[in-house]
Amino acid sequence: MISRTLLIVSLFISTLSLAQEKKTDKPKFNQELATSLGADQYGMKAYTIVMLTTGPAKIEDKTQMSTVMKGHMANIGKLADEGKIIVAGPFLEKNKENYRGMFIFNTKSKEEAEQWVKTDPAVQAGVFSYEIFPWYGSAALPLYLKHHEEISKENP
């Protein structure tokens, strides 16, 4: 009985060791993918982050606010479909900077990012203002979007 237990434990440890070895193997570099994503030698590239802040407008009418926010969400979807927006989402807690949400745009141009953020109905209505920052991150970041629809049952 002890030898059988030792055999099982030994097999488990061997399997675990093989799994850990596989995790440490570096994936083969894919030049075609790196080029298609605009990656530099580190697999990184420049993006632009837009931090949405609380704007000057206070829309009290719930129907009007609902229309503005539906337009906001539709615009995010449109920009994502066009490959312009890579990440978008609200912050879950209030913060001292009054940041409400953020976009990561697939451009290194602050001017281009500003043109895109100005298409947002919530920005146009003054519900949101914004700040723009250059950012350097993984060139593979856009790849997560193609899998998002596979894991979401509903879209807001």
C-alpha positions in Angstrom: 0.0 0.0 0.0 2.8 2.4 0.9 4.6 1.6 -2.4 1.4 2.3 -4.4 1.0 5.6 -2.6 4.6 6.5 -3.3 4.1 5.6 -7.0 1.1 7.9 -7.2 2.9 10.7 -5.4 5.9 10.2 -7.7 3.7 10.3 -10.8 2.0 13.5 -9.5 5.3 15.2 -8.9 6.6 14.2 -12.3 3.5 15.5 -14.0 3.7 18.7 -12.0 7.4 19.1 -12.9 6.6 18.6 -16.6 3.8 21.2 -16.4 6.1 23.7 -14.8 8.8 23.1 -17.4 6.3 23.7 -20.2 5.3 27.0 -18.5 8.9 28.2 -18.5 9.5 27.5 -22.2 9.6 30.7 -24.0 7.1 30.8 -26.9 8.7 31.0 -30.4 9.0 34.6 -31.7 6.5 35.3 -34.4 7.9 38.1 -36.7 4.7 38.2 -38.8 2.5 38.7 -35.8 4.9 41.3 -34.3 5.0 43.3 -37.5 1.2 43.1 -38.0 0.7 44.5 -34.5 3.4 47.3 -34.9 5.6 45.8 -32.1 9.1 47.1 -31.5 11.9 44.8 -30.5 10.4 44.5 -27.0 6.9 43.6 -28.2 5.7 47.0 -27.2 4.2 50.0 -28.9 2.9 53.5 -28.2 -0.8 54.1 -27.4 -2.8 57.0 -26.1 -4.8 56.8 -22.9 -7.8 59.1 -22.4 -9.0 59.5 -18.9 -12.6 60.5 -18.8 -13.4 62.9 -15.9 -16.7 64.4 -14.6 -17.7 67.1 -17.0 -19.4 70.4 -16.4 -22.9 69.4 -17.5 -25.4 68.0 -15.0 -28.2 66.3 -17.0 -31.2 65.8 -14.6 -33.6 64.4 -17.1 -33.2 60.6 -16.9 -34.5 60.0 -20.4 -32.0 62.5 -21.9 -29.2 61.0 -19.8 -30.1 57.5 -20.9 -30.0 58.6 -24.5 -26.5 60.2 -24.0 -25.2 57.1 -22.3 -26.6 54.8 -25.0 -24.8 57.0 -27.5 -21.6 56.8 -25.5 -21.7 53.0 -25.5 -22.6 52.8 -29.2 -19.7 55.1 -30.0 -17.3 52.9 -28.0 -18.5 49.9 -30.0 -18.0 51.8 -33.3 -14.5 52.9 -32.4 -13.6 49.3 -31.2 -15.0 47.9 -34.5 -12.8 50.3 -36.4 -9.7 49.2 -34.4 -9.3 52.7 -32.9 -10.2 51.9 -29.3 -8.4 49.0 -27.6 -9.7 49.2 -24.0 -12.6 51.1 -22.5 -14.3 50.9 -19.2 -15.5 52.8 -16.1 -13.7 53.0 -12.8 -15.6 51.2 -10.0 -14.8 53.6 -7.2 -14.8 57.4 -6.8 -11.3 58.9 -6.8 -9.8 62.3 -5.9 -9.1 63.0 -9.6 -12.8 62.5 -10.6 -11.7 60.0 -13.2 -14.8 58.2 -14.4 -13.4 55.8 -17.0 -10.7 55.4 -19.5 -10.0 54.6 -23.1 -6.8 53.2 -24.6 -6.6 54.3 -28.2 -4.6 52.5 -30.8 -2.6 55.6 -31.8 0.5 57.4 -30.6 -1.0 60.7 -31.7 -2.6 62.8 -29.0 -4.3 64.9 -31.7 -5.9 61.8 -33.3 -7.0 60.5 -29.9 -8.6 63.8 -29.2 -10.5 63.7 -32.5 -11.8 60.2 -31.7 -12.8 61.1 -28.1 -14.7 64.1 -29.4 -17.0 61.8 -31.3 -18.4 60.6 -27.9 -21.9 61.9 -27.3 -21.2 62.1 -23.5 -18.2 64.3 -24.2 -20.1 66.4 -26.6 -22.9 66.8 -24.0 -20.4 67.8 -21.4 -21.2 64.8 -19.1 -17.5 63.9 -19.5 -14.3 65.9 -19.9 -11.0 64.2 -20.6 -7.3 64.2 -20.1 -4.9 62.6 -22.7 -1.7 60.8 -22.0 0.9 59.0 -24.2 1.4 55.4 -23.0 3.7 52.5 -23.9 2.3 48.9 -23.6 2.2 45.5 -25.1 1.6 45.5 -28.8 -0.6 42.4 -28.3 -3.1 44.4 -26.3 -5.6 44.6 -29.2 -5.8 40.8 -29.4 -8.0 40.5 -26.3 -10.9 42.2 -28.0 -11.5 39.4 -30.4 -12.1 37.0 -27.5 -14.3 39.4 -25.4 -17.5 38.5 -27.4 -16.8 34.9 -26.7 -17.0 35.4 -22.9 -19.8 38.0 -22.6 -23.4 36.9 -22.5 -24.7 40.5 -22.8 -23.3 43.9 -23.9 -24.2 47.0 -22.0 
